[in-house]
Structure formats: C-alpha cells, structure tokens
C-alpha cells in the first residue's frame, strides 16, 4: 500500500543512519525524496473521531501527542508521539483516535 510508519524512538535508539549535531541532538534521515521540492506544512488535531480519506498528494505526518490508528489495506497501524508516517499519493486510509491526537503534517503541493 506504500504507507509507512516510522517508529521515532526506535529510529533514534537503533541509530539508523544518524547524523550527530553538537553531541546533544540526533537528526535521523528516515524518509524523503529530492524530486519533491514543493512542500506545505500544518497541524491536524482531533478528538474521539474517525474518518476516511484518500490522500491527494504524498505527505508525511509526525504524531506529536496522543495515539493515531490507521487502517490501510486491511492492516492497522498505531502511531504514538515521535512516530512518522509516510502516505503515498492515492492511498485510501481510515484515521481514528480513541482520545485526542495532534499531528504535524508536511504535504507535497503543485
């Protein structure tokens, strides 16, 4: 289906392709595409809700607070704070949260 959940803590713990910065911070190169150069960013916040959505353009979301459940192609993924999720263009996704969730989102445009 192309949707990928990146476990933020495991990415840091496993030091998967890390770049150390001033020995106090870690920047880990998890996903990206140099061909996609037009981006927009924003936040999504909702409480005790569920909805279906077809992704119009490739996007990346980072779970900032709460828990996010995603149903994609018969599989369920659960994102927790620090996790990153890649959504390819055209993916059909059901989003839900049992409580409240806050995401930072980066979308390709134009």
C-alpha positions as CSV (number, residue, x, y, z in Angstrom):
1,X,0.0,0.0,0.0
2,X,3.0,2.3,0.4
3,X,2.0,3.8,3.8
4,X,5.0,3.5,6.2
5,X,5.0,4.0,9.9
6,X,8.4,5.1,11.3
7,X,8.9,4.4,15.0
8,X,10.5,7.6,16.1
9,X,12.0,6.2,19.3
10,X,13.4,3.0,17.5
11,X,14.9,5.2,14.8
12,X,16.8,7.1,17.4
13,X,17.6,4.1,19.6
14,X,18.9,2.0,16.7
15,X,20.8,5.0,15.3
16,X,19.6,4.2,11.8
17,X,21.7,6.5,9.6
18,X,22.1,9.2,12.3
19,X,23.8,12.5,11.9
20,X,25.1,13.8,15.3
21,X,24.7,17.5,15.8
22,X,26.6,19.2,18.7
23,X,26.5,15.8,20.6
24,X,23.2,16.8,22.2
25,X,20.8,16.2,19.4
26,X,20.3,13.5,16.8
27,X,18.9,14.0,13.3
28,X,18.0,10.7,11.6
29,X,17.4,10.6,7.9
30,X,14.3,8.4,7.8
31,X,12.4,9.2,4.5
32,X,12.5,11.7,1.8
33,X,12.5,12.3,-2.0
34,X,14.7,15.0,-3.5
35,X,12.4,15.1,-6.6
36,X,9.6,16.5,-4.4
37,X,10.6,20.1,-3.8
38,X,7.3,21.9,-3.2
39,X,6.0,21.4,0.3
40,X,3.4,22.7,2.7
41,X,3.2,22.1,6.4
42,X,0.5,22.3,9.0
43,X,-1.1,20.6,12.0
44,X,-4.1,18.3,12.5
45,X,-5.8,17.9,15.9
46,X,-9.0,16.0,16.6
47,X,-10.7,14.2,19.5
48,X,-12.6,10.9,19.6
49,X,-13.1,10.8,15.9
50,X,-12.8,8.5,12.9
51,X,-12.9,9.4,9.2
52,X,-11.9,8.0,5.8
53,X,-9.6,9.9,3.4
54,X,-7.9,9.4,0.0
55,X,-4.5,11.1,0.1
56,X,-4.3,13.6,-2.8
57,X,-0.6,14.2,-2.7
58,X,2.3,12.5,-0.9
59,X,2.6,13.6,2.7
60,X,4.4,12.9,5.9
61,X,2.8,13.2,9.4
62,X,4.5,13.2,12.8
63,X,2.5,12.2,15.8
64,X,3.1,14.9,18.4
65,X,0.5,14.0,21.1
66,X,-1.9,11.2,21.7
67,X,-2.4,8.0,19.6
68,X,-3.4,7.6,16.0
69,X,-4.9,4.5,14.5
70,X,-4.7,4.0,10.7
71,X,-6.5,1.3,8.7
72,X,-4.9,0.7,5.3
73,X,-5.4,-2.3,3.0
74,X,-6.8,-4.5,5.8
75,X,-3.9,-3.6,8.2
76,X,-4.0,-1.4,11.3
77,X,-1.0,0.8,12.2
78,X,-0.8,2.7,15.5
79,X,1.2,5.9,15.7
80,X,2.4,7.3,19.0
81,X,4.3,10.5,19.9
82,X,7.5,10.7,17.9
83,X,6.4,8.3,15.1
84,X,6.5,9.4,11.5
85,X,4.0,8.1,8.8
86,X,4.5,8.4,5.1
87,X,1.3,8.5,2.9
88,X,1.8,8.0,-0.8
89,X,-0.5,9.8,-3.3
90,X,-3.7,7.9,-3.7
91,X,-3.6,5.9,-0.5
92,X,-7.1,5.1,1.0
93,X,-6.8,5.5,4.8
94,X,-9.2,5.4,7.7
95,X,-8.0,7.6,10.5
96,X,-9.2,7.3,14.1
97,X,-8.3,8.1,17.7
98,X,-9.9,6.9,20.9
99,X,-8.9,10.1,22.7
100,X,-7.2,13.2,21.2
101,X,-4.3,13.3,18.6
102,X,-2.1,16.1,17.3
103,X,-0.1,15.7,14.1
104,X,2.4,17.8,12.3
105,X,1.9,17.3,8.5
106,X,4.1,18.0,5.5
107,X,2.4,17.8,2.1
108,X,3.7,18.0,-1.5
109,X,1.9,20.7,-3.5
110,X,1.6,21.5,-7.1
